[in-house]
Amino acid sequence: RTVSTAKPQQPVIFNMKPGEQTMAVVQKRLDSGNVQLKIQGQIVEAPAPAHVKAGDALEIRMIKAPGEFQVLQLHKNIPQKAMTVVRGSRASSATPVAQNLTTIKNLLPAMPANEMASIKGLPQLLNWMQASESSRDYPINGERLGQLIRDSGGQLEPKLQAMIAKGAQAQPLTTDLKAILTQVAGDQAASGKIQNSEVLRLITEASQQSLSRIETGQALNVLANLQGEPVRVEFPMLVGQHMINVQMAVQQQGANSEQQDSSDGSDQSYSVLFALELSGLGNLRVDANVSDKAVHARIYNEDAGVRHFIQENIHRLEERLQSLGFKEVYLLAS
């Protein structure tokens, strides 16, 4: 294990605390002997041994802010491994995770409580779905949204190495969605305890398809990171007792062009695109630019009646954002 101090080409701010881990992608070797890394969408320069090549990835842990990291593991040639994952799971990853969870949720009434509890991971999966609820009494704020994204198990983070690196040590199971689904999908011992084998088969199949979907998303984020494309996350959310699928793409402005407007990171802004389907409103797409002080967003919907409803009520969203501290809020339905 080695300790490396990242040297940014210009001041950058990492959204990390000491002890947190992430993946640094090697973009190229420099004439100085250092390597150019992309960490959380930002370009930094750091020393590295000669055997570290472009296309490799370093699993790193922050030791000290702003840029002192410990290198935990090197993963060689991750684009090829990521492509292998994408090709191998295309057929089984077409169904959104929210749809698979809806299938599982609808199957449970046909199963006695004692049988449900005997399937490893299934009680935790039900708790996870309930914890993702968004309602008037339990609204989604920035902190909860961040937790949903982290708990979805689909981020480009340390657990990715268990999927793309040959011979990697198994990661300890955690409470994120991917770890829970791994337990449900792999509990072969439950077959002797369940009377309705068809229900168990459908639950296992839906869990396996969800895992495939998450792993495909992880692999695509590896490739997106190498190309400087936005990182995409997808997660299910419980709204009105219906599981909906939320897709987000996030990119820091200026991260690729190395143009940072502020040396202290106080004016960092992000481009955020997300799509979701809500009962009664249909498919929504929101294209936004967000900084510490401002939100500029356009909400797209194909239905004229829904657009009219949004236009009549958009001031409520503006007031809510202003109450959260945003000084400039510009929203438009289109």
Secondary structure in CASP SS format (residue, H / E / C, confidence):
PFRMAT SS
TARGET T0000
AUTHOR 0000-0000-0000
METHOD secondary structure of the structure
MODEL  1
R C 1.00
T E 1.00
V E 1.00
S E 1.00
T E 1.00
A C 1.00
K E 1.00
P E 1.00
Q C 1.00
Q C 1.00
P C 1.00
V C 1.00
I C 1.00
F C 1.00
N C 1.00
M C 1.00
K C 1.00
P C 1.00
G C 1.00
E C 1.00
Q E 1.00
T E 1.00
M E 1.00
A E 1.00
V E 1.00
V E 1.00
Q E 1.00
K E 1.00
R E 1.00
L C 1.00
D C 1.00
S C 1.00
G C 1.00
N C 1.00
V E 1.00
Q E 1.00
L E 1.00
K E 1.00
I E 1.00
Q C 1.00
G C 1.00
Q E 1.00
I E 1.00
V E 1.00
E E 1.00
A E 1.00
P C 1.00
A C 1.00
P C 1.00
A C 1.00
H C 1.00
V C 1.00
K C 1.00
A C 1.00
G C 1.00
D C 1.00
A E 1.00
L E 1.00
E E 1.00
I E 1.00
R E 1.00
M E 1.00
I E 1.00
K E 1.00
A C 1.00
P C 1.00
G C 1.00
E E 1.00
F E 1.00
Q E 1.00
V E 1.00
L E 1.00
Q E 1.00
L E 1.00
H E 1.00
K C 1.00
N C 1.00
I H 1.00
P H 1.00
Q H 1.00
K H 1.00
A H 1.00
M H 1.00
T H 1.00
V H 1.00
V H 1.00
R H 1.00
G H 1.00
S H 1.00
R C 1.00
A H 1.00
S H 1.00
S H 1.00
A C 1.00
T C 1.00
P C 1.00
V H 1.00
A H 1.00
Q H 1.00
N H 1.00
L H 1.00
T H 1.00
T H 1.00
I H 1.00
K H 1.00
N H 1.00
L H 1.00
L H 1.00
P H 1.00
A H 1.00
M C 1.00
P C 1.00
A H 1.00
N H 1.00
E H 1.00
M H 1.00
A H 1.00
S H 1.00
I C 1.00
K C 1.00
G C 1.00
L H 1.00
P H 1.00
Q H 1.00
L H 1.00
L H 1.00
N H 1.00
W H 1.00
M H 1.00
Q H 1.00
A H 1.00
S C 1.00
E E 1.00
S E 1.00
S C 1.00
R C 1.00
D C 1.00
Y C 1.00
P C 1.00
I C 1.00
N C 1.00
G H 1.00
E H 1.00
R H 1.00
L H 1.00
G H 1.00
Q H 1.00
L H 1.00
I H 1.00
R H 1.00
D H 1.00
S C 1.00
G C 1.00
G C 1.00
Q C 1.00
L C 1.00
E C 1.00
P H 1.00
K H 1.00
L H 1.00
Q H 1.00
A H 1.00
M H 1.00
I H 1.00
A C 1.00
K C 1.00
G C 1.00
A C 1.00
Q C 1.00
A C 1.00
Q C 1.00
P C 1.00
L C 1.00
T C 1.00
T C 1.00
D C 1.00
L H 1.00
K H 1.00
A H 1.00
I H 1.00
L H 1.00
T H 1.00
Q H 1.00
V H 1.00
A H 1.00
G H 1.00
D C 1.00
Q H 1.00
A H 1.00
A H 1.00
S H 1.00
G H 1.00
K C 1.00
I C 1.00
Q C 1.00
N C 1.00
S H 1.00
E H 1.00
V H 1.00
L H 1.00
R H 1.00
L H 1.00
I H 1.00
T H 1.00
E H 1.00
A H 1.00
S H 1.00
Q H 1.00
Q H 1.00
S H 1.00
L H 1.00
S H 1.00
R H 1.00
I H 1.00
E H 1.00
T H 1.00
G H 1.00
Q H 1.00
A H 1.00
L H 1.00
N H 1.00
V H 1.00
L H 1.00
A H 1.00
N H 1.00
L H 1.00
Q H 1.00
G C 1.00
E C 1.00
P C 1.00
V E 1.00
R E 1.00
V E 1.00
E E 1.00
F E 1.00
P E 1.00
M E 1.00
L E 1.00
V E 1.00
G C 1.00
Q C 1.00
H E 1.00
M E 1.00
I E 1.00
N E 1.00
V E 1.00
Q E 1.00
M E 1.00
A E 1.00
V E 1.00
Q E 1.00
Q E 1.00
Q C 1.00
G C 1.00
A C 1.00
N C 1.00
S C 1.00
E C 1.00
Q C 1.00
Q C 1.00
D C 1.00
S C 1.00
S C 1.00
D C 1.00
G C 1.00
S C 1.00
D C 1.00
Q C 1.00
S E 1.00
Y E 1.00
S E 1.00
V E 1.00
L E 1.00
F E 1.00
A E 1.00
L E 1.00
E E 1.00
L E 1.00
S C 1.00
G C 1.00
L C 1.00
G E 1.00
N E 1.00
L E 1.00
R E 1.00
V E 1.00
D E 1.00
A E 1.00
N E 1.00
V E 1.00
S E 1.00
D C 1.00
K C 1.00
A E 1.00
V E 1.00
H E 1.00
A E 1.00
R E 1.00
I E 1.00
Y E 1.00
N C 1.00
E C 1.00
D C 1.00
A H 1.00
G H 1.00
V H 1.00
R H 1.00
H H 1.00
F H 1.00
I H 1.00
Q H 1.00
E H 1.00
N H 1.00
I H 1.00
H H 1.00
R H 1.00
L H 1.00
E H 1.00
E H 1.00
R H 1.00
L H 1.00
Q H 1.00
S H 1.00
L C 1.00
G C 1.00
F C 1.00
K C 1.00
E E 1.00
V E 1.00
Y E 1.00
L E 1.00
L E 1.00
A E 1.00
S C 1.00
END
